[in-house]
Amino acid sequence: MERLKVNLCGIELDNPVIPASGTFGFGYEFAELYDINILGTFSFKGTTKDARFGNPTPRIAECTSGMINAVGLQNPGVDKVISGELPKLKAVFNKKVMANVSGFSVDDYAYTCEKLDKEEQVGWLEVNVSCPNVHGGGMSFGTNPESAAEVTKAVKAVTKKPVIIKLSPNVTDIVSIAKACEEAGADGISLINTLLGMRIDLRTKRPIIANKMGGFSGPAIFPVALRMVYQVTSNVKIPVIGMGGVSTAEDVLEMMMAGACAVEIGAANLTDPCACRKIIEDLPAAMDRYGIRSLDDLKGAV
Amino acid sequence: MKQEIFTIQSNKKIAKDVYELILAGNTDEITTPGQFVNIALDGFFLRRPISVCDYESGKLTLIYKVVGRGTEKLALMSEGETLDILTGLGNGYNTAKSGESPVLIGGGVGVPPMFNLAKKLIAEGKKVTAILGFNTKDEVFYEDEFRASGAETIIVTADGSYGKKGFVTDALPEVDYSFFYTCGPEPMFRALSKVVKTEGQYSFEERMGCGFGACMGCSCKTLTGNKRICKEGPVMESGEIIWKD
């Protein structure tokens, strides 16, 4: 459908709906339920240089209108992602996929991105400088402009694919970090990653999450995400993917009115595995309801 | 996995804090005993994973314990109301491994998945013994159902208020068994793992995000690699488990 098409860093998407990294695996669990080729694209599970088991369990806690996770970037490592996951994905997904990358040093990021750069199936590199669940990496790169810019430069030097930097909301001034990434050559920005959160079990008087704290996501964070997307799109020229608590077609439209050119859907996939399909199906009627002819007209409507 | 709408036929208390929920709906995705379903509840963000107690075409029986606000809400639902359920989740028990005389060991709310397993094994002509452990008399459920299924049924209570006094491990030495299947709390598993004389299968639980393998929220390490309790599990082979202590 023409009116749903959007452009993400030079690649056309059939629609702006993108399942977010960490909530969609490598696609095939969902392909059992629906044809995932209906998606704009999806961002695959955060990949690191070496295999990681992640954090001890419990890794999940429920919240009002949301959840906390502290998975800690469990993944088989970039080599196995390329040799094992991508061929399996090819059988169920014929579009370009977004490769989500994390690291513990600037060299880690460059190493992993350089390997994924050679993969035909990969359309974009989404560089996660915002994981709240690992020590000595992840979010620490995304909490100040200098280190975010350093990662951006290192990755840009090893790839010709569009580089999208995924930012953390756990900062005092997200605009300065987004601008630093833009100046360092980023092709796009995605935000927000999860908000650092915590729950305590009243019976045991201990945190529910083994790692004590984790990333808070779900509909509860939508207004915070929308505000940050608006702040960033108002201050950078590069495309911005909005995410954080999006769970309906109306949320997608709101994110795009705030300036996002595409939208990632995270926690909603976990509670309703068909959430993205439903959002795509609901979009045309939602647009009709608000007199929106095409999504292209929407960008930065506010 | 399939997402299905089920209609409540009955939802009744059968022991202290324990409810039996009988649902009408499509059960085709459930293929082995020991699988689970994941139930959406209005007002709660995450679904509630509940093991399958029994199933047949068009009918699903679940037994759950009220342990928090979600299950409290579920307990208040009544006949005719509907539930959005992800069905046919996880890998269940393998009855082909049982040998001629398997023992089934259930502890508390680990008892329910043993019920359909007992029926399946008996239908296959196996001699089944079920050891069902509870804390106290008020918590005992499904004794008659197990006996009616044809399983030799031994009830134990920790305080001795009903059946044999003690733990499931106290009843196990009287049984001559070819394989064991178990579901229950992890302390019971650790005690069992030290006294069992054969191979067996354990069913684990963990706090889950999705219940179908996407979020990696319930991963565990095993001797045969990292596994997701919800996807490769919940049933694990005795030979692959890494005990935490």
Chai-1 contact restraints between the chains, C-beta under 6 A:
chainA,res_idxA,chainB,res_idxB,connection_type,confidence,min_distance_angstrom,max_distance_angstrom,comment,restraint_id
A,G25,B,A214,contact,1.0,0.0,6.0,A-B,restraint_1
A,E29,B,F212,contact,1.0,0.0,6.0,A-B,restraint_2
A,E29,B,G213,contact,1.0,0.0,6.0,A-B,restraint_3
A,E29,B,A214,contact,1.0,0.0,6.0,A-B,restraint_4
A,F53,B,N226,contact,1.0,0.0,6.0,A-B,restraint_5
A,T57,B,E206,contact,1.0,0.0,6.0,A-B,restraint_6
A,P58,B,R207,contact,1.0,0.0,6.0,A-B,restraint_7
A,R59,B,G217,contact,1.0,0.0,6.0,A-B,restraint_8
A,I60,B,R207,contact,1.0,0.0,6.0,A-B,restraint_9
A,I60,B,G209,contact,1.0,0.0,6.0,A-B,restraint_10
A,I60,B,G217,contact,1.0,0.0,6.0,A-B,restraint_11
A,E62,B,F45,contact,1.0,0.0,6.0,A-B,restraint_12
A,E62,B,L46,contact,1.0,0.0,6.0,A-B,restraint_13
A,S65,B,F45,contact,1.0,0.0,6.0,A-B,restraint_14
A,G66,B,F45,contact,1.0,0.0,6.0,A-B,restraint_15
A,M67,B,F45,contact,1.0,0.0,6.0,A-B,restraint_16
A,M67,B,L46,contact,1.0,0.0,6.0,A-B,restraint_17
A,V71,B,M216,contact,1.0,0.0,6.0,A-B,restraint_18
A,Q74,B,M216,contact,1.0,0.0,6.0,A-B,restraint_19
A,Q74,B,S219,contact,1.0,0.0,6.0,A-B,restraint_20
A,G218,B,F45,contact,1.0,0.0,6.0,A-B,restraint_21
A,L270,B,G209,contact,1.0,0.0,6.0,A-B,restraint_22
A,L270,B,C210,contact,1.0,0.0,6.0,A-B,restraint_23
A,L270,B,C215,contact,1.0,0.0,6.0,A-B,restraint_24
